[in-house]
Amino acid sequence: MGKIMCNKIILPLIIIFFSTTYLSAQNTGIYVPPQFQKIYNGDTRTWDGKPGPGYWQNSSDYTLKVKLDPGTNLVSGEGSIIYYNNSPDTLGNIVLRLYQDFYKRGIARDWGWRDTDLHNGTNIEKLTINDQELDPDTAGDRTYTNFIVKLPESLPPKSDLKIEMKWSFTLPDTITVRMGKYREGGIMVSYWYPQVAVYDDVDGWDRTEYTGSVEFYNDFNNYDVEITVPENYLIRGTGEMLNADEILDEDIYNRYLSALKSDGVVRIITPDDLEKESITKKGWNAWRYKANDVSDFTFACVKDYLWDGVSVVVDSMTGRRTFADVLYRKDDKNYDEGAEFSKMVVELLSYHLPGVSFPYSHITSFCNGERGGGMESPMMTDDGAPERRSETFELLFHEIAHTYFPFYMGINERKYGWMDEGWATFFPKDMPAEIDPNYNHYRSTYWRYKPVQGEENDLPLMIPSRFIKGYSLTATIYGRAFFAYVALQSLLGDALFKKALIEFINRWHGKHPLPYDFFFTFNDVAKEDLSWFWNPWFYDFSYCDLGLEKNDAGKLVVKLIGTQPVPVEVVISYDDGTKVAIKERPGIWRYGNKEFVIPVNDQKKISSAQLITDKIPDYDQSNNKVIF
């Protein structure tokens, strides 16, 4: 009788408990499409922002050999890929990315194009899967930049297969989109090998085509790479340089070893070295690199370049160091300070924001000599040569900051460009004053966003990036995202914001976080439902606009004209010449109110009040001052 009564009591309680848990899990306050609800109700991800007990992801081991002829721009490669299917699914095909088909005649691209640099696509000379040779012309479907290969035998869960390939293509040297031969002796080689696409718990195979605008989404892989180039060409690539002692001039090699542990900048290759033309041993040289647990492999191939390097401690507990080095021509303005700039950036990232020790052993910045921006890859950046010193620093900062997002965090940039470009724009916002006290990163970023702000092309961040075109994409994933993170930091305060960011990184580095993992983690750490903030900044068609006025009761009032919650700063000037700054966090808009009354000193007479908007994207600046 007692047992029956116990069960009668406990069973309803269990049902109530699980029902309550399920309902509260769904009550996120933000739109979660049914596709993603299934995932979070499964075992790979949780509603509190953590990887689930059944989280999985696939990976590959790449063993590659490549020969680059700088005279003809021909890249010839061969190698093997061991692909590990860690998913619970049986795979009937495999998707290979042939990024160089971006230059193939007849495919779609995001911009108008001349015939310069176009070719007939990546030439696949050999394709073997598990020792079974396939005809590359009939083995599968080649779309724009994907090669969908039908497997001779299905690949079961928790198993692997071996792919062997031989291929070649010609590097672009006129229209260099994120890579190519920029000038004689200045080459950045990226997206150069057949790469297995991501198969994940969200979409299965990622078949998004590379058409120029949106970037990449990669698994974490191991690489063993041999790069053969002519004499006096230096190779700097992802991972560890294994045989530099066999190739480099002895003095240069010794300077390199010194720079690996030096707190001061070492000029590794000097103008005198270039005059001697004895950078490496004679003939063609095969450089060896190895990298583990990274999302891509790229390399710079340079001749007649200077090479500076410096070491920086990135973990004060262990003393672990990162080597920061730059490759540049002597007439590339500001790059003689590039190594020192890079050291400052790595220190700021490690100890300030995000406050996570720099994860790589080196970060190499290659200057391509152009006046444009840059492009990132693991341990390597491809940078332009701005005229202003502050712009060079900011460019290096931005590209190096990408180390965390998307590389350390495995972001899907094709869908969520704001999850990497937004952070890489955010981290340099408080650049050291000694670089340029007149540089205002907030204003610089605002003018990047302003052309679309408040227009129909001012799009919510949660619209997948691959669907956004033209300048709207840049304005959205750089500008709007930047100010969303600025407002979030102001809302939570520096300490809690940093704690939540570090927790997000700790939970998801080496994995593939979704926006929901970001939202749920910050909710979890803040112990607060932040949906009132997420919705206007990330989901809604919205804009930021504050106004200042004196209401009928004579009170000084800030009006929220737009819908994006932002911090408020008002400077009040009194008749006696004194001024007071009133600052409020975005939390004042938490409950949907559209006005906030500014507290003032009633014992003194106000002469004027000014709304300070230099750190928010205020749409209309004409209503920010009140004269009494």
N, C-alpha and C positions, 0 to 999 in steps of 0.2 A: 504494500500500500504506500509506504513512504517512498519507495523507488519510483512508483508510478507518478506520485505527486511531484517528486523532484523533476522528472522528465517533463511533466506538464508545465512546470514553471520555467525550466531552463530552455526548452525548445523555443517558446515564443521570444525569450530574451535573445537567443542566438539569432533568430530571424530578424528581430528589431535591430540588433547590433550590425549585422551584415547589410541590412537594408539602409541603415543610417550611414554606414561607411560608404556604400555604393552611391547613395544620393549625394553625400557631401563631396565625394570624389568628382561627381559630374557637375556639381554646383561651383564651377570655376569662375563664373562671371564673365568669361570670354568665350568666343565661338571656337569650339573644337569640332571640326568636321567628323562625321561618322567614321570615316577611314581611320582617323587618328584615335577616336574613342576606342575602337577595337584594339588598337595597339596598347593603349594605356590600361585597358581592362584585361590585357594579356599578361605576359611575363617578361617582356623585354624592357618596358619602361613603367615608371610609377607616377601616380598623380601628385606626389610630393617632390618630383623633379630628380629622382635618382634612377640610375640604371637598374632594371629589374633583375631578379635572380637568374633569368634565362636569357639575358642580353648576349648577343653574339655579333660577330662581324667577320668577314672573310679577309684574306690577305694573300700576298704572293712573295716568292723569292725570285728576284731577277738576277741572272748572270749574263752580262752583256759585253760585247766588244764592238767598238765603233771606230771608224777611221774618218777623219775630217780633212778634206783637201781645201785649204783656204784659197787656193788659186782658182779652183772650179766651183767652189761652194758645195761640192758633192759630199753628202753624208752617207756612209755605207755601214750598215750594222748587221750583226747576227747575235744570236744568243738563245737562252732558254728561260722559261717561266714555269715555276712550280706554283700552281694555284690551289689554295686550300679552301675547300667548301666547308665552312664551320656552321652553315645554316642548317635548319631542319628540313630543307627542301631538296628534292632531286632535280638537278639541272640538266635540261636537254640541249641547251646551247650555251655559248659563252660570247660575251660582247667585248670586242677589242676596239680600243680607240685609236684611230689613225688621224691624229690632230693635223698632220701636215696636209691632209686632204682639204683643209681650209683653203689652200692655194690651188685646189683643183679646178680646172675650167668647168664651168657649167653648174657649180653648186651655189646654193643660196648663201649670201653674206649680209651682214647688217648695214653695209655701206656700199655706195657706188664704187666701181673698181675698174681700173685700167688693166690691160693685158699683162703689164709688167709683173714679173715674178710668178705668173701663173704657170702651172704645169699639168701633167696628166694624172697627178695623184701619186701617192706612195707606191713605189714599185715593190711588190712582194714576190721575192724569188723562190722562197721555200716556206712551207707551212706543214709542220708535223705535230700530231697530237697523240701522246702515248705511243710513240714510235710508229704511228701509222701516217704515212705521207698523204697529204691532201692536195688537190689542185686548187691553188689560191683563187682561180677564176670561177670555180663552181662550188667551193666549200661553204659558201654562205652569201648573205646579202650585204653589199656595201652601200650604205646610205650616204649622208653627207660626210660625216667624220666617224661613223661607226662601222665596224665589220662584225656582223652577227653570224657567227660560225656554228653550224649544226654539228654537234658532237657525234663521233662515230658510235660511242656508247655513252649513255647517260651517266652523270656524275652523282653518286649517292651522297647523302649527308655524311659529314665527318670523314670525308675522303679527299683525295687530291688528284690532280692530273698534271702532265708535263706538256708544255707547248714549246716547240722549237721553230724559230723563224729566221729568215734572212731578208733584208729589205734595204731600200735606198731612196733618197729624195734629194732635191736641190734646195739649199737654204735661200730664203729671200734676201735681197740686198738693196731693194728700193722701197718696198712697202713692208716695213718691219713691224708687224703687230706683235708686241710683247717679246719678240726675239728676232734673231737674224744677224746678218753681217752688216753692222752699222757703218763701218769704215774699214779701210785696210788695216788689218791687225787688231780689229775690235769686234769680236764675235760673241754673241750669247746664244747658246744652243739649248732650247727648251722644247718640250712636247715632241721629242725626236724618236721615241721608241714605241712600238705597239704596246699599249697599256691596257690591262684588264679593267673594265669598268666596275663601278661599285654595284654590288648586289646587297641590298639591305632589307631591314624589317619593315620598311615603309612602302617602297615602290617595287621591290624586287630589283631587276636590272635597271640601272639608270641609263636610259637611252636618249637623254637630252643631247641634241646636237650642239657642237661648238660652231657658232656663226659669227663670233667676233666680240659681242658686247659682254655677255655674262661669262663668268670664268669657270672654275673647276670644282670637282668633287672627287676625292681620291681615298682609297683605303691606305692603311699603314703597312708598308712593305719593307723588305730587306733588299739591298742592292750590292752587287759586286760588279764593278764596271772597269773596263780597260779602254782608254781613249788614246788613239794614235794620231799624232800630228807632227809636222815638220820641226826641225831644229829651231831653237830660240823662240818657240811658242810656249807660253806658260799656261797651264791648265789649273783653274781653281773651280772645284765642284762641290756638290753636296757630299757630306761625309768626311772620312779621314783620308788624307793623302798618304799612301803606303810606301811609295818608292821614290820620293823626291830626292833622297840621298844618292840614288843611282843616276838621276837625270840633271839636276841643277848644278850649276857652277858651285864649287866648294864654299867660296866666300858667301855667296848668296844663301846657300843652304844653312850655313852657320848663323847668318843674320836672322833667317827664318826661325831657327831653333831658339835664338835669343828672344825674338819678339813674342814667342809663345808664352813666355813667363815674365815679360817686361811690363812694368807699370807705365813706362814712357814709350812714346812712339818710336819705332825702329824703321829706318828707311831701308827696306830689304833689297829692292832693285832701284838703283840710283841712276841719274843721268850718265854718270861715268860708266856704269855697267852697260847701258844701252849703246854708248859709243864703241865699246869693245866688241859688241855683238857676240858675246860668249855666255849667254844666259843658260844654255843647256849644252849637253854633249851633242856631237854632230849627228846628222842623219835624222831619220824619223824616230820619234820616241813614244813609247807606250806607257802612259800614266795610269796608275792603279788607284782606284778609290773604292771605299767600302762604307756603306751607311745602313744602319739598322733602324727599323721602326719609324720610317719617314714616309711621307705621302707622295714624294716625287723625287726625281733626280735631274738636275740641270748642271750645266758647266759653262764657264767663260773661257774662251780661247783667245789669248792676247799676245801681241808682239809689239815691241817698242812702247810698252806701258811701264809706268812706275808702279811700285808695289810697296805700300806702307802697312805696318801692322802694330798692334798693341794688345796687351792682355788685361783682363779685368776680372776681379773676384766677383762671382755672381751668387755665391752661397757663403755667407760669413761663418756658418757653423762648420762646414767641411773644407772651406778654402778652395772649392772648385772654381776653375777659371773658364772664361770664354775668350777666344781669340777674335778680335775685330780687325778686319783688314780691308783695304780699298785698292782697286786697280784703276789707274787713270793716266791720261796724257798730261804732259807738263803744262799745256795751255788750257786744260779744263779748270775753269775758275773755281776757287774755294776748295778744291779737292786735296790740296796740300794739308788741309785741316780735317780731311774726311775721316781718317782713323781716330783722331781725337774726338770728333763729333760722334762717331759710332760708339766709342767707349762710353761717352756721357749718356747716350741713348740706352745702351745695355744696362748701365747702372740704374737709370731712372725706371726702366721697366722692371728690373729685379727687385728694387727696394721701395719704389714709390707706388706706381700703378702699372700693371695690376698688382705688383708686390709678390710675384712668383719668380723664383730663380730662373734666369734665362736657360731654356732647356737644351740648347745645342752647344757643341764644343767650339764652333766658330760661326761667324756671320761675315760673309764676303760681299762687298758692294762693288759692282762693276759699273764704271761710268761709260755710257755709250756715246757721249758727246752731243746728243741732241738736246733741244731746249724744252722738251716735254717732261712728262712725269716719269713714273717708274713702274716696275713689275716685280713681284715677289715670288720666291720659291724657297723651299727649305734650305736654310743656311746660305742662300744666295739672293742678291737683289740686282736688278737691272735698272740703272738710274740715269736720268737725264742730267744736264749741266746748267742749272739755273744761274742767272746773273747775280742775284742777291745772296749774300751770305746766309741770311735767315731762311731763305727759301731752300737752299741746299741742306741746311740742318733739318728743316721740317720734312723735306723729301726723304732723307735718310731715316729720320725718325719714323715716318709713316710706313715705309717699306719694311724696316726691321721689326716694327710692331706687329706686322702680319705673322711673325713667328708664332704668336699665341693664337691668333685667329686669322687664317683658317687652319694652320698646320698642326699646332699642338692640340687643337680642339676638333679637327676633322669636320669643319663646317661644310655644308652643301651650299657653295656660293651660287650655283645655278638657280636655286630657289630663294635663298635668303642672303643676298649680297650685303644687306645691312648688318648681318651677324659677323662680318669680317671688316668690310670697309668702314662701317660706323665706328667700330672699336679702334681701328688703325688711325682714324681721324680724331677720335676722342683722346687717346693717350698723349698726343703732343700738345694738348690745349694749354698747358702751363709750362711752355718752353722756358728754359733759364733766361733770365733778363740779360745776362751778359752776352747772349747771342745777338740780340737786337731788342733793346728796350722799347722800341717803337712798333714792334711787330705785334699785331693783335690777331691771334688764331681764330677767335670767335667771329670777328668781323670778316676775316678772310673766308671762313667757311660759310658765313651767312650770305655773302655775295655770290657764292657758288650755288646756293639754294634759292636765292631771291627770284630768279627768272621764272620759276614755276610756282612759287609760294602763293597759295590762295587761288590758283588757277585750276582748271579741270585736270591738268597734268600733274598736280600735287597729289600723289597717290599714296594710299596706305601702305605701310611697310610690309604688311602680310600678304600683299599681292605678290605671287612668286616672281622673282626678278626676271626670269626668262620671258615673261610676258610684257615687260616694260621696255620701251624703246627710246632711242634718242637721248636728248639731254635730260629728260625726265628720270631716266635710270640713274644718272650721275647725281642729280639733285636729291633724289630720294635716298639712295643707299649711303651716300656720303653726308649730305647736308641735314636732311630731316632726321636721319638716324643719330647723327652727332648731337643735335639739340635734344633728342629724346634721352640720350644717356646723360647729358648735362643736367636735365631736369630731374632724372632719376637720382643722380648723386645728390642734388640739392634736397630732394624729398627725404631721402634716408639719412642724410648726413654722411660726412666722409668716412667715419669709422664703420658704420653698419653697411654702407655701400661697398666698401672694400672687403669686408667680411663676406658679404653675399657673393661678390665677384670671385673671390678666391675659392669659396665653396663650390661655385659653379665650375670653375676650372679644375678643382680637385676631383669632382665627381665625374667629369666628362672628358678630361684630356686623354688622348689616344682612342677616343670613341667618336661617334657621330651624333652630337646633340641637335635637337630640334628647337625651334623657338619656344615650344611649350615647356621643354626641359629648362630653358632659361627663365620663363615666367614663373613656373612652379617652384624652382629653386629659390628665387628671390622672395616669393611669397613665404616659403618654408623658413628661410633664415630671418626674414623680417617679422614673422609671426603675424602676418597681416594679409588680408585679401586686397591686392593692389589692382584689381580689375578696373577700378575707376580710373586708374592711371594708364593701364595697358590699352584700354579701348580707344581713347582719343588719339594716343600717340602712334599706335601700331595697327589698329583695325579700321578706324573711321576716316572718311574724307573730312579733314579738319585742318585748322591753321591756328597759329598763335597770334593773338592781338589783345593788348591791354590798353586801357584808357584811364586817364586821371581827370576827375572833375570835383566840383564843390556842389553838393546836393542842396535840396531846398532847406534842409535844417542847418546848413552852413558847415556840414561835416566834409572832410576830405575823403574821397572814395575812389578806390581802384576798381574799375569795371573789367570783368572778363568778357570781352567782346567775342573773341574766338572761343574755341572749346578745348584747346590743349592747355593742361595745367602747367604753369611755370612759376618760378620764384618771383617775388615782388621786392623791388628796392625803390624807395622814395626818399629823396633828399629834400628836407624842409628847411627853408631859409626864414629866419625871424627878423623883425625890424631892428633888433639890437645888433645885427650882424652875425649872430651865431647860426650854425647849421647842424642839423641832426639827420642821420641816415637811419631809416626804418627798414629792416629786412625781414621778410617772411618766406617760409618755404612753400613749395607747391601744395602742401597738405591743407592750406587754408581753403582750397577748392574741392576738398574731398567729398563734401556732402551736396554738391550740385549748386551751391550758391554762386551767383554771378556778380556779387559786389562784396568788397571788403573795406570796412571803415578803418582808416589809418589812425592809430592813437597819436594824439598830439598833446603838447604842453599848453593847457588852457590858460596858464598864467602869462603867456607871452603872445604877442601878435604876429601872425604869419604874414610874410610879404609875398612868398611864392613857394611853389612845390614842383619838383621835377621827378618824373618817373625815369629811372635809369634802365636802359634796355641794351647795354653794350654786350650782355652775355645771354640774351634771349633773341629769338627771331621775330621781333615785334613787327607785325605787318604794316601798321599805320603809325608813323612817327609824329603825326600832326596833332595828336590829342594827348600828348604826354606832359604838358606843362600847364599849371594853373597860376594865375596872378591874382592876388587878393587885393 
